[in-house]
């Protein structure tokens, strides 16, 4: 779906909230009775717009469950991946649930108080392509979502939040930076590139949909994904952390993960 069409649909559904002057503290959220959540809506099965309209996916269900724990309603908006990472969106949203991997660089612009899942990252190739394993993409053209840990991986500069450097398994001759994993998968299935690096969940979703790709054996790396909160909103961060910890303890995150991924990536 075209991003402008999706944003228009979100506005029509009342999913884009009016923006106050600055980030809201917990009391303002409580009084409003609504938690505004920024999402990345073109990343199935994390978040996407089905033909019937609205938004569905793991991130959507997690955000809805967080709001229920906080005893407020939920609304969604889509400011864009780069805008989410840049921070400064507290005038639009109270939190972001968008598959954000915590890194030291991202902590400069966001507070990342609690992990709500795990993402595995894999290499993919056209179904009839020559690559049989990830190292076969060495010296090839490889597509990746821009400003992601996957891009950092291909540049051999990925350092996760625990200060562990993740060594790349192959060096591409050319890295094609695209908007999101769906674009990467589209380029791979159309044979426009030799391969791509995407999350396992999105690769499996594409494979189950019958798209012409293959998932190359082995995980490139595994990363946590966290809820983001505007910098300095300590009470909001603490309440969201408690809510997510409760969802994990009660098995809700595990059930949602099984629903959307077929495996438990919540622990």
C-alpha positions in Angstrom: 0.0 0.0 0.0 1.3 3.5 -0.8 2.4 5.3 2.3 0.3 8.4 1.5 -2.8 6.3 1.0 -2.2 4.5 4.4 -1.7 7.8 6.2 -4.9 9.1 4.7 -6.7 6.0 5.9 -5.3 6.3 9.4 -6.5 9.9 9.5 -9.9 8.9 8.3 -10.1 6.2 11.0 -9.2 8.7 13.7 -5.9 7.0 14.3 -3.8 10.1 14.0 -4.2 12.2 17.1 -4.1 15.9 17.4 -0.7 17.2 18.5 -0.2 19.2 21.7 2.8 21.4 22.1 5.1 18.9 23.8 5.5 15.4 25.1 2.8 14.5 27.7 3.6 13.2 31.1 1.7 10.3 32.7 -0.9 12.5 34.4 -1.8 14.0 31.0 -2.1 10.6 29.5 -4.3 9.3 32.3 -6.6 12.4 32.2 -7.0 12.0 28.4 -7.8 8.3 28.8 -5.8 7.6 25.6 -2.3 6.3 24.9 -1.0 7.5 21.5 1.3 4.9 19.9 3.7 5.5 17.0 4.1 2.4 14.8 5.7 1.4 11.5 2.7 0.2 9.6 4.3 -1.5 6.6 6.1 -4.3 8.3 4.1 -7.5 8.4 3.6 -9.4 10.7 4.7 -6.7 13.2 2.3 -4.1 11.9 0.4 -3.7 8.6 -2.9 -2.6 7.1 -5.1 -5.5 5.9 -7.5 -5.0 2.9 -10.4 -4.6 5.4 -8.7 -1.5 6.8 -7.2 -0.6 10.2 -4.0 -2.0 11.6 -3.1 -5.5 12.8 0.1 -7.3 13.8 2.2 -8.2 16.8 3.2 -4.5 17.6 -0.5 -3.5 17.3 -1.6 -6.2 19.7 1.2 -5.4 22.2 0.5 -1.7 22.2 -3.2 -2.4 22.7 -2.4 -4.7 25.6 -0.1 -2.1 27.2 -2.9 0.5 27.0 -5.3 -2.0 28.6 -2.8 -2.6 31.5 -2.7 1.2 31.9 -6.5 1.4 31.9 -6.6 3.7 28.9 -7.7 3.5 25.2 -5.1 3.3 22.4 -4.7 5.2 19.1 -2.1 4.8 16.5 -0.1 7.0 14.2 2.6 6.5 11.6 5.2 9.3 11.6 7.7 7.2 9.6 10.7 5.0 10.7 13.3 7.7 10.4 11.1 10.2 12.4 10.6 7.6 15.1 14.4 6.9 15.4 15.2 10.6 15.4 13.1 11.2 18.5 11.4 14.5 19.1 7.9 13.0 18.3 6.5 13.5 21.9 4.1 16.1 20.5 2.5 13.4 18.4 2.8 10.1 20.4 3.4 8.9 24.0 5.3 5.8 23.1 6.5 3.9 20.0 6.1 0.2 19.5 7.9 -0.3 16.2 10.5 -3.1 16.5 13.2 -0.8 17.7 16.5 -2.5 18.7 18.2 -0.7 21.6 21.7 0.5 20.7 23.9 3.2 22.3 23.3 5.5 19.3 19.5 5.2 19.5 19.6 5.9 23.3 20.8 9.4 22.4 17.4 10.3 21.0 15.0 7.8 22.7 14.4 6.2 26.1 14.1 2.4 25.6 12.9 1.2 28.9 11.7 -2.4 28.2 12.1 -5.2 25.8 8.8 -6.7 24.4 10.3 -9.3 22.0 13.1 -10.6 19.9 13.8 -10.4 16.2 16.0 -12.8 14.2 17.6 -11.5 11.1 18.3 -13.6 8.0 19.6 -13.3 4.4 17.2 -14.0 1.5 17.7 -14.6 -2.2 15.5 -15.1 -5.3 14.1 -18.6 -5.2 15.9 -19.5 -8.4 19.1 -17.5 -7.6 22.5 -19.1 -7.3 23.0 -18.3 -3.6 22.6 -21.3 -1.4 23.9 -19.8 1.8 24.6 -16.3 3.2 28.3 -16.3 2.3 27.3 -16.7 -1.4 26.1 -13.1 -1.3 29.7 -11.9 -0.9 30.6 -9.6 -3.8 26.9 -9.3 -4.8 24.3 -6.6 -4.7 22.3 -6.9 -1.5 19.2 -4.8 -0.5 18.5 -3.7 3.0 16.2 -1.3 4.9 17.9 2.0 5.5 18.8 3.2 9.0 18.3 -0.3 10.5 20.6 -2.7 12.4 20.6 -4.8 9.2 22.3 -1.9 7.3 24.8 -1.6 10.1 25.4 -5.3 9.9 26.2 -5.1 6.2 28.6 -2.2 6.9 30.3 -4.4 9.6 29.6 -1.8 12.3 26.7 -3.4 14.2 27.1 -3.1 18.0 24.0 -4.2 20.1 23.1 -2.6 23.4 25.2 -5.0 25.4 28.3 -3.7 23.5 28.7 -6.9 21.6 29.9 -6.4 18.0 28.2 -8.6 15.5 30.6 -9.6 12.7 29.2 -9.8 9.3 29.3 -13.2 7.4 29.8 -11.7 4.0 30.8 -8.4 2.3 28.4 -7.2 -0.4 29.9 -5.4 -3.4 26.9 -3.0 -3.4 24.3 -2.3 -0.7 21.0 -1.0 -2.0 19.2 1.0 0.8 15.4 0.9 0.6 12.5 2.2 2.7 11.6 -1.0 4.6 11.8 -4.8 4.6 8.8 -5.1 2.3 10.7 -3.2 -0.4 13.7 -5.4 0.2 11.6 -8.5 -0.3 10.0 -7.0 -3.4 13.4 -6.3 -5.0 14.6 -9.8 -4.2 11.5 -11.6 -5.5 11.7 -9.5 -8.7 15.3 -10.4 -9.2 16.4 -6.8 -9.0 19.1 -7.7 -6.5 21.1 -10.8 -5.7 19.9 -11.0 -2.1 18.6 -9.0 0.9 18.8 -8.9 4.7 15.5 -8.8 6.6 13.8 -10.1 9.8 13.0 -13.8 9.8 9.4 -13.0 10.7 8.9 -10.8 7.5 10.8 -13.4 5.4 8.5 -16.2 6.6 5.4 -14.1 6.0 6.5 -13.5 2.4 7.4 -17.2 1.9 4.0 -18.3 3.2 2.4 -15.9 0.8 4.0 -17.8 -2.0 6.5 -15.1 -3.0 9.5 -16.2 -5.0 12.3 -16.1 -2.5 14.3 -18.5 -0.3 15.6 -18.0 3.2 19.2 -18.8 3.3 20.2 -21.2 6.2 21.3 -19.8 9.5 20.5 -16.7 11.4 22.8 -13.7 10.8 22.1 -12.4 14.3 19.3 -12.1 17.0 18.3 -8.8 18.6 15.9 -7.6 21.2 13.2 -5.1 20.3 12.0 -2.4 22.8 9.3 0.0 23.4 10.5 3.6 23.0 9.4 6.6 25.1 10.3 10.3 24.5 13.5 11.3 26.4 12.9 12.4 30.0 9.4 10.9 30.5 10.5 8.8 33.4 7.1 8.1 34.9 5.7 7.1 31.5 8.7 4.8 31.0 8.3 3.2 34.4 4.6 2.6 33.9 5.1 1.1 30.5 7.9 -1.1 31.8 5.7 -2.4 34.6 2.9 -3.0 32.1 5.1 -5.0 29.7 6.7 -6.9 32.6 3.2 -7.9 33.6 2.2 -9.0 30.1 5.3 -11.1 30.0 4.7 -12.7 33.4 1.1 -13.5 32.5 2.1 -15.1 29.3 0.3 -12.6 27.1 3.4 -11.7 25.1 4.1 -15.3 24.5 0.6 -15.9 23.2 0.8 -12.9 20.9 4.1 -14.1 19.6 2.8 -17.5 18.9 -0.2 -16.0 17.1 1.9 -13.8 14.8 5.2 -15.7 14.4 4.4 -19.3 15.2 7.1 -19.3 17.9 7.7 -17.6 21.2 10.0 -14.6 20.7 8.7 -12.7 23.7 11.0 -14.1 26.4 
